[in-house]
Amino acid sequence: MTQAASARTWAAEKTERKNAIPEGLWLRCPSCAQMIYRRQMEANLHCCPECEHHFRIGAAERVRQLVDTGSFTPMFTNLSPRDPLQFRDLRAYSERLLAEQIKTGHQDAVQAGECFVKGRPAMLCCLDLTFMMGSMGSVVGETVTRSTEHATRQGLPLIVVSCSGGARMQESGLSLMQMAKTSAALSRYDKAGGLFISVLTDPTTGGVTASFAMLGDVIVAEPKALIGFAGPRVIQQTIRQELPEGFQRSEFLLKSGLVDRVVGRKDLRSELARLIDYAGM
């Protein structure tokens, strides 16, 4: 075999070995920069096995992690978004919605239902980052409101897991109205003596932060989650000052008194059950 033929054979074998490894099997942790095995990360509740960096997850995975197996009963699944403003930017809003629904298999950026958390009955509502960055439109606001009203009628503790880029601009003022609607429902729930546990995950920003996300009786945040209204770059450009290290992260907000507890994903389910017990619900 000639040297050229040998080189071609070696290159072909190398390509074959490379193609035999499934794409996406390994990924680099954005926190510690270590290469980690994806399945190991997923088995670790989507946390880096080296540094415990919390990767972002969707609503379906969040429900799976928090509730007792087989106990989640989905509710309000008949709600679907509309496009009353006929909004169009680079694409029509109706086209964006259809693409997101096909991609995720869900109608909008939220999942809600009754469940059990370590044997404790609860009403759970999770925003879904995989659907238009978890943005709050009319369906998200209505689902949070109905979840709150159902928890009020049934005397259930309410758990809302926020993960959102804020109000959905394609619905303009209709999305902003959800801030007042959800807040009013939570006020009635509070007067009825309910327990509202707000869980903040990365990121929780915009109109979600400015409404129901910060109204919890107990506000729990995942480690190093970005939490705020406007982004840090916008704030820095507005006030023209250097921001403190860790600004708008969970640990900074805990020191400032805006968050009650910072709880890692491994302990979150147990912590929710403990809080429900403390409230006697």
Backbone hydrogen bonds, N-H to C=O, Kabsch-Sander energy under -0.5 kcal/mol:
donor,donor_aa,acceptor,acceptor_aa,energy
6,S,2,T,-2.4
7,A,3,Q,-2.1
8,R,4,A,-2.1
9,T,5,A,-2.3
10,W,6,S,-2.4
11,A,7,A,-2.3
12,A,8,R,-2.2
13,E,9,T,-2.3
14,K,10,W,-2.2
15,T,11,A,-2.2
16,E,12,A,-2.1
17,R,13,E,-2.3
18,K,14,K,-2.3
19,N,15,T,-2.5
20,A,16,E,-1.2
21,I,17,R,-0.6
21,I,18,K,-1.1
25,L,22,P,-1.3
27,L,36,I,-2.2
29,C,34,Q,-2.7
33,A,29,C,-1.6
36,I,27,L,-3.2
36,I,34,Q,-0.5
38,R,25,L,-2.6
41,M,37,Y,-2.2
42,E,38,R,-2.6
43,A,39,R,-2.3
44,N,40,Q,-1.1
45,L,42,E,-1.0
46,H,41,M,-1.4
47,C,41,M,-1.1
48,C,53,H,-2.4
52,E,48,C,-2.2
55,F,46,H,-2.3
55,F,53,H,-0.8
62,R,58,G,-2.0
63,V,59,A,-2.7
64,R,60,A,-2.0
65,Q,61,E,-1.9
66,L,62,R,-1.7
67,V,63,V,-2.2
68,D,116,F,-3.2
71,S,68,D,-2.3
73,T,114,E,-3.0
75,M,112,A,-2.8
79,L,76,F,-1.2
86,Q,83,D,-1.5
89,D,91,R,-2.1
93,Y,87,F,-2.8
96,R,92,A,-2.0
97,L,93,Y,-2.6
98,L,94,S,-2.0
99,A,95,E,-2.3
100,E,96,R,-2.4
101,Q,97,L,-2.6
102,I,98,L,-2.2
103,K,99,A,-2.2
104,T,100,E,-2.6
105,G,101,Q,-2.2
110,V,108,D,-1.0
111,Q,126,C,-2.4
112,A,75,M,-0.5
113,G,124,L,-2.3
114,E,73,T,-1.2
115,C,122,A,-2.4
117,V,120,R,-2.8
118,K,116,F,-0.6
120,R,117,V,-1.4
122,A,115,C,-2.4
123,M,157,P,-2.7
124,L,113,G,-2.6
124,L,122,A,-0.5
125,C,159,I,-2.4
126,C,111,Q,-3.3
127,L,161,V,-2.5
128,D,109,A,-2.2
129,L,127,L,-0.7
131,F,128,D,-1.4
132,M,130,T,-0.7
133,M,129,L,-0.8
134,G,128,D,-0.8
134,G,131,F,-1.6
135,S,132,M,-1.8
136,M,166,G,-2.5
137,G,135,S,-0.8
141,G,137,G,-2.3
142,E,138,S,-2.5
143,T,139,V,-2.5
144,V,140,V,-2.5
145,T,141,G,-2.2
146,R,142,E,-2.9
147,S,143,T,-2.5
148,T,144,V,-2.1
149,E,145,T,-2.5
150,H,146,R,-2.6
151,A,147,S,-2.4
152,T,148,T,-1.9
153,R,149,E,-2.3
154,Q,150,H,-2.5
155,G,151,A,-1.0
156,L,151,A,-1.9
158,L,195,L,-3.0
159,I,123,M,-3.1
160,V,197,I,-2.0
161,V,125,C,-2.8
161,V,159,I,-0.5
162,S,160,V,-0.7
162,S,199,V,-3.0
164,S,203,P,-1.8
165,G,133,M,-1.8
168,R,136,M,-2.4
169,M,167,A,-0.7
171,E,168,R,-1.8
172,S,169,M,-1.5
174,L,171,E,-1.9
175,S,171,E,-0.6
175,S,172,S,-1.1
176,L,172,S,-1.3
177,M,173,G,-1.8
178,Q,174,L,-0.5
178,Q,175,S,-0.9
179,M,176,L,-1.3
180,A,176,L,-0.7
181,K,177,M,-2.0
182,T,178,Q,-2.6
183,S,179,M,-1.7
184,A,180,A,-2.3
185,A,181,K,-1.9
186,L,182,T,-2.1
187,S,183,S,-1.8
188,R,184,A,-1.9
189,Y,185,A,-2.0
190,D,186,L,-2.4
191,K,187,S,-2.1
192,A,188,R,-1.4
193,G,190,D,-1.7
194,G,189,Y,-2.2
196,F,194,G,-0.6
197,I,158,L,-3.1
197,I,195,L,-0.6
198,S,196,F,-0.6
198,S,218,V,-2.3
199,V,160,V,-2.9
199,V,197,I,-0.6
200,L,198,S,-0.6
200,L,220,V,-3.2
201,T,162,S,-1.8
201,T,199,V,-0.5
204,T,226,L,-2.9
205,T,164,S,-1.6
206,G,229,F,-1.6
208,V,205,T,-1.1
209,T,205,T,-0.6
210,A,206,G,-1.9
211,S,208,V,-1.1
213,A,208,V,-1.9
214,M,211,S,-1.0
215,L,212,F,-1.6
217,D,196,F,-2.1
218,V,196,F,-1.6
220,V,198,S,-3.0
220,V,218,V,-0.6
221,A,261,R,-2.6
222,E,200,L,-2.3
225,A,222,E,-1.5
227,I,225,A,-0.6
227,I,248,Q,-3.2
228,G,204,T,-2.2
235,I,231,G,-2.1
236,Q,232,P,-2.6
237,Q,233,R,-2.2
238,T,234,V,-1.7
239,I,235,I,-2.8
240,R,236,Q,-1.6
241,Q,236,Q,-0.6
247,F,244,P,-1.7
249,R,246,G,-1.9
250,S,225,A,-0.9
252,F,249,R,-0.5
253,L,249,R,-2.3
254,L,250,S,-2.1
255,K,251,E,-1.7
256,S,252,F,-1.4
257,G,253,L,-0.6
257,G,254,L,-0.9
258,L,253,L,-2.2
259,V,253,L,-1.1
260,D,219,I,-1.8
261,R,219,I,-1.6
263,V,221,A,-2.4
263,V,261,R,-0.6
267,D,264,G,-1.0
268,L,264,G,-0.8
269,R,265,R,-0.6
271,E,267,D,-2.2
272,L,268,L,-2.4
273,A,269,R,-2.0
274,R,270,S,-2.1
275,L,271,E,-2.3
276,I,272,L,-2.1
277,D,273,A,-1.9
278,Y,274,R,-2.2
279,A,275,L,-1.8
280,G,276,I,-0.6
280,G,277,D,-0.9
281,M,276,I,-1.8
